[in-house]
Amino acid sequence: METLQTLFGLWEDTGFHNVSWENLIMILLGIFLVFLAIRYSYKPLLLIPLGMGVILGNIPFLHEAAYHPGIYQEGSVLNYLFFGVLKGIYPALIFLGLGAMTDLSPLISNPKLMLLGAAAQVGIFASFLGAMVFGFPMAESAAIAIIGGADGNTAIFLTSQLANGLHAAGSGMNIQNLIGPVAIAAYIYMSLVPVIQPPIMKLLTTKKERLIRMAPPRTVSKFEKILFPLLGLLLSTFVAPASLPLLGMFFFGNILKESGLTKQLATTASTILIDIVLILIGLTVGASTQADVFLKWESILIFVLGAIAFMVATAGGIIFAKVMNIFLKKENQINPLIGAAGVAAVPDSARIAHEMGMKEDPTNHLITHAMAPNIAGLIGSAITAGLLLGFLL
Amino acid sequence: MKILTITFDLSLIDQYTLVITIAGYCIVLLALAIMAYFFTRLHTLQDFLTKRRLAVQNNASKEESPKVVMTGEENAAIAAALYLFFSELHDEEKYVMTIRKVSKTYSPWNSKIYGIWNTMKHW
């Protein structure tokens, strides 16, 4: 009899006994993400850890058991790794790596293109209003809206601070844990840049505008390259101190690169360190999408609002470039295609702007110009995240 | 209007939400505009300073260097010397082959008589 009870206990422990259809759906979603990454090479560095994380986080187990394998169970391995997401450590380290690998010369050589990066932030604020209309509390609305910045790390950073399921809103309303849905939506839209952006770019520009040839960027001195991160850091963090973990690390990484004296540190930050953090952030964010947290109608709405935010941001950058052209001399005209690169999907949206330009005129290379609003978009979305944190925490 | 459990209500956008939206967007735009303005001015300033430095250097070098007056004959001599120098770069070779005898000091280290096979023959 005891043997039978032991065997039954063992059966109760297995995933076969505890599985639910929600778990299976999520496991299929994880497999789909891995498939997307391997079959179509859509952001494999992000989607493979993320997809595997989704599978890992949805393996069914007995919640009352003495062991704790779940990501939300205190003391489990995944729970410890998830700490880096909850406290915003991983996004900050990724920004360090990004800073160490980014050449800011295109931005310094043509500073007016920074405005395109700022203009694209309209997507975030528009979907903030949209999420509010759909009844999301303010903190959740801000977390959803940041998807429009098209930068997964900023999205994870802001969501981990505002909508991690731990804080309560001022009105006493419970705040849901949206880290999983927001991060997955942000990463998916980042990988779908080549699908989402081109139709909007074509719709909002004429053939004549797409053929605009921009003046080649000037050479940037080392003095300017060193001064930019210092001043950028001071200005952006003075405006939005809450963006310090992201922008502080970004500009610190850039100084490591541009000083020319700390090549080893810059190389480590931009290669080994960023790779380690990408593994951890992808896996843990994926694992945080447990069926009971993720499979809700709100998640679908988050995906829809995120897509709108992303599209509005793209349109905002393009329209702003067209408006700028009204005031610029003929020789300084901006090709509006690069306005779409104002979203922070670095460097994908810049590459798309370049490819769209090349389709119209194979000799018109826009990549260098498009990198400027792209980097400005990254900085702009981090400032926006800082401002939203400042307003809402 | 209700979409499942999700509300759709425009009145949820209150004054505070509008302030966050408008002020937030304006601040981001302004912050990046200030950065853009500063770096545009910085470049202009740097150009001005570089031009000024070059002008000062030019003036200094003009003052320091003594005025050199060269006659036509001297110029012609220099030109002829340069012409001869550059045209003689591929001069005719002597076509004499020299065989240099290399003498090596004897060393037992590579001597065949001390090879391992010779030693083994005696076993």
HADDOCK unambig.tbl for C-alpha pairs under 7 A between the chains (distance, minus, plus):
assign (segid A and resid 108 and name CA) (segid B and resid 39 and name CA) 6.69 0.50 0.50
assign (segid A and resid 111 and name CA) (segid B and resid 36 and name CA) 4.53 0.50 0.50
assign (segid A and resid 111 and name CA) (segid B and resid 39 and name CA) 6.23 0.50 0.50
assign (segid A and resid 111 and name CA) (segid B and resid 40 and name CA) 6.14 0.50 0.50
assign (segid A and resid 112 and name CA) (segid B and resid 36 and name CA) 5.42 0.50 0.50
assign (segid A and resid 114 and name CA) (segid B and resid 32 and name CA) 6.13 0.50 0.50
assign (segid A and resid 114 and name CA) (segid B and resid 36 and name CA) 6.20 0.50 0.50
assign (segid A and resid 115 and name CA) (segid B and resid 29 and name CA) 6.80 0.50 0.50
assign (segid A and resid 115 and name CA) (segid B and resid 32 and name CA) 6.32 0.50 0.50
assign (segid A and resid 115 and name CA) (segid B and resid 33 and name CA) 6.10 0.50 0.50
assign (segid A and resid 118 and name CA) (segid B and resid 28 and name CA) 6.19 0.50 0.50
assign (segid A and resid 118 and name CA) (segid B and resid 29 and name CA) 5.07 0.50 0.50
assign (segid A and resid 118 and name CA) (segid B and resid 32 and name CA) 6.44 0.50 0.50
assign (segid A and resid 119 and name CA) (segid B and resid 29 and name CA) 6.77 0.50 0.50
assign (segid A and resid 122 and name CA) (segid B and resid 25 and name CA) 6.84 0.50 0.50
assign (segid A and resid 125 and name CA) (segid B and resid 21 and name CA) 5.56 0.50 0.50
assign (segid A and resid 125 and name CA) (segid B and resid 25 and name CA) 6.97 0.50 0.50
assign (segid A and resid 129 and name CA) (segid B and resid 13 and name CA) 6.83 0.50 0.50
assign (segid A and resid 132 and name CA) (segid B and resid 12 and name CA) 6.27 0.50 0.50
assign (segid A and resid 132 and name CA) (segid B and resid 13 and name CA) 6.34 0.50 0.50
assign (segid A and resid 133 and name CA) (segid B and resid 8 and name CA) 5.49 0.50 0.50
assign (segid A and resid 133 and name CA) (segid B and resid 9 and name CA) 5.14 0.50 0.50
assign (segid A and resid 133 and name CA) (segid B and resid 10 and name CA) 5.20 0.50 0.50
assign (segid A and resid 133 and name CA) (segid B and resid 12 and name CA) 5.67 0.50 0.50
assign (segid A and resid 133 and name CA) (segid B and resid 13 and name CA) 6.46 0.50 0.50
assign (segid A and resid 134 and name CA) (segid B and resid 6 and name CA) 6.32 0.50 0.50
assign (segid A and resid 134 and name CA) (segid B and resid 7 and name CA) 5.11 0.50 0.50
assign (segid A and resid 134 and name CA) (segid B and resid 8 and name CA) 4.54 0.50 0.50
assign (segid A and resid 134 and name CA) (segid B and resid 9 and name CA) 6.47 0.50 0.50
assign (segid A and resid 135 and name CA) (segid B and resid 6 and name CA) 6.63 0.50 0.50
assign (segid A and resid 135 and name CA) (segid B and resid 7 and name CA) 5.19 0.50 0.50
assign (segid A and resid 135 and name CA) (segid B and resid 8 and name CA) 6.42 0.50 0.50
assign (segid A and resid 236 and name CA) (segid B and resid 31 and name CA) 6.83 0.50 0.50
assign (segid A and resid 380 and name CA) (segid B and resid 28 and name CA) 6.36 0.50 0.50
assign (segid A and resid 383 and name CA) (segid B and resid 28 and name CA) 6.58 0.50 0.50
assign (segid A and resid 384 and name CA) (segid B and resid 24 and name CA) 6.97 0.50 0.50
assign (segid A and resid 384 and name CA) (segid B and resid 28 and name CA) 6.43 0.50 0.50
assign (segid A and resid 387 and name CA) (segid B and resid 24 and name CA) 6.51 0.50 0.50
